[in-house]
Amino acid sequence: MSNENGGNGRHYQTAYAVAKAVEFLSWWVLIGGVMVGPVLAASSRDRLLVGIAVAVGGFTVGLGLVFIAQLTLIFIDTEDNTRQLVSEMRKTNAMLAETLSVIVANLNQIASSGRK
């Protein structure tokens, strides 16, 4: 895909890269919290509440970060799709204008030959 500036690629490349990095890290937070929490809870009775808190906290924070990262990716994709749609609409309008001008020229030619 090419953008308006003649280059290739998507707009908002930094936001896309950051969102993908946050998504990757947030999955690690989620999985790590869910795995480490039960291990802490099982290690001793003193760490039971800490283990539960780590599991619930890791799951909640990880899931929230995944949601935010994917929401950012949705906004970027929506912008990209809108840009492509506008580009296609411009092409369609140009083709329509060309077709209409040919039709008008043909009608004018028919009208002028009918007057003779």
Stockholm file with secondary structure:
# STOCKHOLM 1.0

chainA/1-116         MSNENGGNGRHYQTAYAVAKAVEFLSWWVLIGGVMVGPVLAASSRDRLLVGIAVAVGGFTVGLGLVFIAQLTLIFIDTEDNTRQLVSEMRKTNAMLAETLSVIVANLNQIASSGRK
#=GR chainA/1-116 SS CBCTTSCBSCSCHHHHHHHHHHHHHHHHHHHHHHHHHHHHHHHCGGGHHHHHHHHHHHHHHHHHHHHHHHHHHHHHHHHHHHHHHHHHHHHHHHHHHHHHHHHHHHHHHHHHHHCC
#=GC SS_cons         CBCTTSCBSCSCHHHHHHHHHHHHHHHHHHHHHHHHHHHHHHHCGGGHHHHHHHHHHHHHHHHHHHHHHHHHHHHHHHHHHHHHHHHHHHHHHHHHHHHHHHHHHHHHHHHHHHCC
//
